Amino acid sequence: MIVSHDGTGPSRWQQECWKPFVSGHPERASEFHSVSGIPIEPLYSHDPQQTGPGEFPFTRGIHPSMYRGKLWTMRQYAGYCSPAETNKRFRYLLEQGQTGLSVAFDLPTQIGFDSDDRQANGEVGRVGVPINTVEDLDELLDGIPLETVSISMTINSTAAVLLALLLALARRRGVDPAVLRGTVQNDILKEFIARGTQRYPVENSLRLVVDVIEHCIAEVPRFYPISISGYHIREAGSTAIEEVAFTLANGIAYLEACRDRGLDLVSVGRRLSFFFNSHNQFMEEIAKFRSARRMWAQICRNRFGIEDDRACQLRFHSQTGGSTLQAMEPANNIVRVTIQALAAILGGTQSLHTNSWDEALSLPSEDAAHLALRTQQIIAKESGIADTADPLGGSPYLEQLTDQIEAQASKLIEEIDQRGGMLCAIKDGFIRRAIEQSAYETQLATDSGQLRAVGAEQEGEIPEAPFRVDPAIEEIRQQRLKQYRADRNSQAVESALARIEETAGQNENLIPVLVEALEAQCTLGEVSEKLAIVFGEYQDHG
């Protein structure tokens, strides 16, 4: 155990934080040792009186024992072609030891178009799985117990509909919503600044976000109703500092919207989660995670007056950097992903997706996805870095980087505040301009050779894509929907859709109405179209 600086006795952290926690949350082993037999303490510190993991503001981690108690969730992102094909991949990954599912949806599903909509032409099943009906979701999750497997859904504009589909499926299977575990991303603000799959104007989009949060707190208490995402902000070209600042500024906007709805911020804070990128700059990435955790705790306490420590914790999922992967010499990506995964783990992530080495060429092959999962498992079980909390904490370099990222990200948040908050900064284009400028500067550095990736210095042959989507999938999906519509009760469908249109124009929470509509065999596209009639559709003028 950690001892005081003079070696005479236990530290304050050990007595007040670690011992009480492990008494109720046993660690993975009674003792931890290196392969040479050296005892590994739960925490190392030059100052035993300083705050440690599990203590506000959580710089060193949100749990006192961190991975000594429970390893991070190993959650591989997958989705392609059809629900049945994606189900095969999910089952395979679960058999290999994956501990949570993460669903990638195709673009039509993300925006709210059925697979037979003319606006979906050429995009069905291309970058994820198409889900239009509760039957589709049932097929996707066939043989997967909703009671025990944590399910993460990367979906934003149609997050309310996908949550409703999951709840409708739970009812069909007789599963109590109170036991469902997982996350729905539901972070629409970052779509306006980094991705572009938003469908409705920002205020109405935000209304749907809060509907999901409100419903989950009341009815699905183990489910995280939002994952505030810096990942896509970074993929769009931001710096690490901008990733922290803009992500937390979005978090502030969501808390403000929940407060305006009259929700209890302690209950909301306990169910918020975040999603960050992990890039190649090893030490900066670790510092980024630590600074974000500390900043969010202080934002919750000082700006919103949240006194409950757990409600101030920044819980986050991380994914290795897709934009860092190279099509030239793609096997080198295995090394990049390993470095990025180590950074996320040393930064204290709660769950992790490791990209497959072939993702610069196509959707991942089964072998590449298998290796990506094994990368996490080897780090967890063979490296020893999970045996003590925040093993790099106290490094002068790391601590200074953490302070510097916090200071610069805080200045950006102050500038957003001066502009009237995140919604105003989105509308006036400030956030997008900042990201675009950073992306431009990175491209200039890449073109000059300053940031050229190893193995991509010279032009060469790019390997053939290991996976191709069958173009016939689109016609198959269209025929399936045609039959689905022919077999259902049209009167029940029209009645349910009319109820959605009526409720959307009021202040009532939409989730129960969406569940009823999807149980009545309405499709995702039909539901989304009714919402668009009431909300309008977003027009990008800049």
N, C-alpha and C positions, 0 to 999 in steps of 0.2 A: 504494500500500500504506500501511497505517497506520504512522505513525512515532512515535517517542518524544515525550514532552511538550515537549522542547526542540528537536525537529525535526532531531536529529543522526543518527538511524539507525533501523533497523527495531525494532519492538516485540518483547518476549519472546513474546507470543501468535503473532505472524506467523512467527517463526523456529521455535518449538517445536510449534505446532499447525496453523496454516493451511497453510504450505508443504508439510509432509509429507503432509497430507491431500489437497491438490489435485494433488499429483504422481501419486496413484493414482486420484483422482476428479476428472477435468477439469471446469472450470466451463463454463457455457453459451457463454461468449465469452472471448477472450483479454484483452479490455479492456471495461470498462463506462463509458459516458458518458451524461450527461443530454442532452436534446434541444438544449441550448445548447452542448454540447461540454465541459462540466465533468466531469473524471474522477470516477468513483464508486469509493471505496475499499471493500474487503471488510468493514471494521469501523471504526466511529468510537468514540473513547473519550477522556475527559479524563485517564485514567490507564492508559497502555499496559501497565503491569505487572499490572493486575487480570485476573481470569479472564474469558475470552471464550467465544463459542459453541464447542461441542465439548469444553469443559473442565468437569470436575466443579466445582460442582453443577449446571451446565447452565442457569443462570438466563437466559442470552442465547441459548439454542438448543442442540439436541443435535448438530448438525453444524457444523464450522468454516465451511463456505461457505454453509450454509443454502440458500436458493433460487437463489443464483448457480450452484450445481451442478445441482440438480434441483428443479423446481417441485413443490408439493404435489400429491397425487393428487386429481383432480377426480372425486368419487364421488357421483352423484345417486341418491337413494333412490327405489325404485319397486317397485310390486307391487299388482295389483288384478285382480279378476274371475276370470281363469283363467291357467294357465301360458302358453298360446299368446298371449293378449293382452299379457301382461307381456313376453314375449319380443320382441314387436314394438316395445315401448317401449325395451327394452334395446338392440336393434339400432339404433334411431333415435338414441339418445343416443351410442352408440359411433361412429356415422357423423358426429356433430356434434363429436367430439373428446373425449368423456368418456374417462377413463383407468382407470376401475374401476367395477365393478357393486356395487350395494348393494341387497339383497333385503328387501322388506317382506312379512311373512307375515300372513295373516288370523288372527283371534283363535282359532278352533278349532285351527289348526296350532300356534300359540304355546303352547296349553295341553295339546295332545295328543289332540285329538278328530278323527276322520275327518269328511269333509264330509257323510256320511250319518248321523252320530250325532245323536240327538234333542237333545243339548245344543248342537249347532252350528246349530240352526234360527235362521234370520234373520241369521246372521253370516258365512256362507260368501262369501268374496271381497269383503267390505265394506271392510276397512281394509288389505288386503294380498292376496297371492296364496295360494290354498290348495294345499298340497303334502302328499299322502298316501302317494305311492309313488315308487319310483325312476323309473318311467315319467313321472310328473309332473315330476320334476326334470330329466329328459332333455328333455322338451318345453320347459320353462322356459329351458334353456340350449342349445337347438337352434341349431347354427351358431356357437356361441361357444366358442372354443378354451380348454379348461381349462388348457392349458400356458402360455398367455401372458396371459390376462385375470385380474386380481385380483378375487376374489369375496368380498364381505362379506355375512354373514347375520345380521340382527338377530333373534336368537332366544335364549331363555334356558332356560325350563323343559324344552323339548325340544331343546336345543342338541346333546346327545349323539346324538340320533336324526338330526338334520339333517346333522351332520358325517358320520355313518355313511352317510346317503343319498348325500352327495357322494363319499365314498370308494367306495361301490358303483358309482356312475356312472363314476368314474374307471376302475375295473376294467373295466367294460363297454366303455369307449372305448379301453382299452389305454394309459391315461395313468399314469405312475409317480406315486404319491402324493408322492414326494419333490420333485416340481416344482410342486405346487399352491401357489398364492399367494392370500392373502386373510385373512379374519378371521371367526371365529364369536363372537358377543357373549358368550354363556355366563356372564353376570354375574347369578347368581340372587339374590344378597343384596339388590340394589337392587329386585328384584321384591317382596320382603317389606316394603320400606319406602316404595316410591314408585309401583309400577304394579299389582301384584296378580295377575300371571299365573302365580305359583308353583302347582305341583300337589302336590309331595311335601313332607314335613316338612323343616325347614332342614338337619338333619344329613345326611339321605340326598340332598338336593339338592346339598349341598356335595360329597358323595362323587362325584356325576356330573361336577361341575365339574372335580375333580382327575383323574378318569378321562380327560376330554378333554385336559387339559393334559399328562398323562403320555404318552398315546398320540401326541399331535402332536409332542412333543419327540423321541420315538423314531422315528416313522414318517413324519411330515409336517413336516419341520423348517423349511420356509419359510412355514408357515401360523401365524398368531397365534391361539392357542387360547382367548383370553379378551380381551374389551375392557371394562375396568372402567368403568362408566358413571355419570358425574355428570349426563348430559343429562336423564335422566328424573327425577332428584332435583330438578333445577332446574325442570323442567316441572311438578312436583307442588307447587311453591310455595316452595322453599328460597331463601335468599339466596346470593349468590356465595360467601361465606365458608363457609356450610354445604355448598355443592356441593363445594368443595375438601376440607373436613374429612371428610365422610361418604364421599366417593369414595375418598380415600386410606385411611380406616379399613377400608373393604371390601378394598382392596388388601392391607393388613396381614393381614386374616383369611385371604385366599387364600394368601399366602406362608406363613403359619403352617400352614395345612392341607397345603400342598405339602411343607413341612419335616417335618411329622408323617408323611407318606407315605414319607419318605426320599428325595425327589427332590433333585437338585443345584440349589441356588438360583441359581447362575450361569446354568445352562441355562434355568431358569424365567424369571429376570429378563430374559434377552435376548429372550424371546418374549411378554412381557406388553405389552399396549397399553391405552390409556385412551380415553375418549370424553367430551367436554365440550360443554356448551351455549355459545352465544355470543349474549348479549342486547344491549340497546340502550346500556347505560352504557359507552361506548366505552373510556375509559381504565381503568375498573375491570376490564373484561373482559380487556384486555391484561395488566394486572397479575396477574389471577387465574391466567392460564396460566403466567406466569413464576414466580409463587410456588409453584404446584403442582409445577412441574418441579424447583425447588430443594428443596422439602420432600421429595419422593419420593426424590431422590438421597440425601439425608441419612438418611431412614428406612432405605433399603436398606443404607447403609454402617454407621450407628450401631446400629440395632436388630437387623439380621440379619447383620452382619459381612460383607457382600458387598464384596469388594475390587475386583472387575472393574468398570471404569467403565461399559462398555456395558450391563452388567446393572443398572446404577443409573439408566439413562436413562428418562425418562417420554416415551414416544412416544404421540401422541394424534391421534385423529380428532375433528373438531368438526362441529357442525351449527347452523345459525342457529335462533333461538328460535321454535319453533312457537307457543308461548303468547303471543307478542308480536303475532302477526298479527291483523288486524282485519277483520271482515266489512263494516264501514262504510267506504266509500271504499277498497276493497281495493287499488287501484293504488298507494296510499301504501306498501303493504307492500314494493314494489320498493326504496324508499329504505331502509326498515328492514333488509331483507336485505343490502343493500350495505354499510351501516354495520357490521352484525354480521360479515359476511364479512371486511371490512377488519380488524376487531378480532382475529379468529381468525388471520389471516395475520400481522399484526404481532405476535401472541403466539407465533408459531412452530409452527402446526399442521402435521402431516404429511399429513393429507388433510381434505377439506372437502365437506360437502353444503350447498348453498344451497336454502332452501325456495322454493317457487313462490308467486307473489303471491296465487294464488286458493285456497290451502290452508285458509283460514278458512271457505271455502264448501263445498269438496268435495275429493276426490282431485284432484291437479293435472292440468290439461289439457296436451296436447302443446305448445301454444304457450307456456304459462307455464313448463313444464319446460325448454323450449329457452332462454327468456330467463334462467332461473335459472343454467343452465350458462354462457351467454354472460357473465353477471355475473362469474363466476370468471375466465373467459378474458380479459375486458377488464382486470380488476385485474392479472392476471399479465403481460399483454403490453403494456399501455398506461400503467399508472400509475407504473412505475419503482420501486415499493416492494419489489420482489423482488430488486433489484440490490445490496443491501447487507444484512448480517445485523443483526437487531435495531435497525432505524433509529431507534426512539424511546428505546432504552436510554441511560441517563444523564440523562434528563429528571428534574429533582428531584421533580416531581409523581408521575411513574410509579414512580420508585424508592421513594418513601415509601409509595405505595399498595401496592406489592409487599411491602414489609416489614410493613405493617399487616395485610394479608390473611394473610400467613404467621403472624404472632403470634397473631391471633384464631383461625385455623383450628387452630393447634397446641394452643391451650387446649381447643378442643372435642375433639380427639383425646385429650388427657390425661384429660378427663372420661369419655370412652368407656373408656379403659384402667382408670380407677378403678371402673367398673361391671363389670369383668371381661372387657372386649373387645367386639368388634362383635356377636358372636352373642348375648351377654347383653343388649346395648343394643337389639338388635332384639326379643328376646323380652319385655323389660320395657316395650317401647313408647316408650322414650326418643327414638329417632330419628324415629319417626312423629309424635310429639307436637311435636317441634321444627319439623319441616317444616310441619305443620298450623298451628302458631302463626304462622310466618312468612307462610304463605299467607293466613291470616286478617288479619294486619296490612296486607298488600298490598291485600287486597280493601277494607278500611276506607279506605285512602288513595285507592283508585280511586273508591269511592262518594262520598267527600268532594270529589272533583275534583282532589286534590293530584297524582295520577298519571294523570289522564285522557289517553288517547292522542289525538294530533292527528287530527282528522277524525271522532272518535267522541264529541265533546262533546255533540251533540244527537241525539235520536232521528231516524231517517230510514229510507229504504227500503233493505233489504239486497238486493243483486243475486241473481238466480237462480243456483243452483249450475251451474257449467259442465260437470260430469261426474256422471252417475248410473250406479250399478251395475245391470245388467239383472237383475231378480229371477228370471229363468229360469235363471240360472247355477247356482243351488242344485240344481234338479232335474236339470240336465245332469250336474253332478258326481256326484249320487247314482246316476244310471243308469250312469255310467262305472265307478263303484266296484263296482256290482252285477255288471257284466260282467267286471270284473277278477277278482273273487273266483270267479266261475263258471269262468274259464279256467285257473286256477292248480292246482298240485298240493297238495291239501288236507293230505295226509299230511306233505309236506315243511314246510308252514306250521306245523302242530301241533308237529312235532318241533323246529323252530327256536324257537317260542314257549316250549316247555318248557325249552329250553336257556337262554333269557333268564331265566326264573323261577329256575332252579337257580343261575345265575351271580350274579344279583342278591343272593342270600342268602349269598354268599361274599365273599371279599376280592379276587377276580379282577377285572381291568379289563374293563369291559363293552363297550368299543368294538368289538373284533373279533367278538364274539357278535352285536352289533347289525348290523354289516355283513353277516354271514352271513344273518341273518334277513331283512333287506331284499332281499338278492339272491334269497332263497327266496320273494319276493313277499309277505312280511308287510307290513301297512300301518303307518303312523305311529301310528294310534289303537290298533291291536292290540298293538304293542310297548309303548306308553305304559301301556296297561291292565295288562299283565303286570308292569311295574315298580310300578304302584300296588298290586297285590296283595301284593307283598313289602314295599314301602316304606311303605304307607299313604298317605293323602291329607291334605294340610294343612287344618286347621280354624282359621279366624280367629275368635278369641274377643274381639278388642278393636277 
